[in-house]
């Protein structure tokens, strides 16, 4: 079984956090796209209703029908404005989720960098030890050859 160091545990945790943050970012982006689609549908519906109103007005409508059309157009305008606010809120959530993901990714990369540096330092230490062993062996070998 491989030795499990503290840094590898931190890396695993950071990878999970980064993956979770990426999933949250994906959901936030999807929600944002859905809010834009809803806005587009609302605008299309409002435009269609307005065209229907214009057509009815040209054909002649009563004052109460006129008031009903205008009242409903006003409600649609409020719905469009409300959906624009929903989009702004969704954009804020996307930006926050993106910032979270970036922070977790930065932490994960930092841990990976520390791990790589530790591995390089360990390799250098092992090479230095191997070189010392080789030098000691060569010195002993030379010493024994000179004694014979």
Secondary structure by P-SEA (a helix, b strand, c coil): cccccaaaaaaaaaaaaaaaaaaaaaaaaaaaaaaaaaaaaaaaaaaaaaaaaaaaaaacccaaaaaaaaaaaaaaaaaaaaaaaaaaaaaaaaaaaaaaaaaaaaaaaaaaaaaaaaaaaaaaaaaaaaaaaaaaaaaaaaaaaaac
